């Protein structure tokens, strides 16, 4: 598998740092499974994509699915440090607007140079 996921937990927020490829198949399914588990235990989830070097429709589909689940569970999700390739894909698929239009800032696309985990 070409996706490594690292979980860092805090008191109220958890960060899932992804490294490698977020592509259809085992990678996309593992990503979706892990985020669903995190949404079951935390109200605030950060997904750090800074180390993702490739994404395809399967990976974007998994991201869209977990964003929808988060919205349904009233969880806050931040997508952190999406590189230019991922940002372009988010724009083309409409996920960028989905993140921007989320009510009450429940979802966002963040490019902060450093985000502390509380």
ABEGO torsion letter per residue (X at the ends): XABBBBBBBBAABBBBBBBEBBBBEAAAAAAAAAAAAAAAABABBBBBAAABABBBAAAAAAAAAAAAAAAAAGBBBBBBGBBAAAAAAAAAAGAAAAAAABBGGABBBBABABBBBX
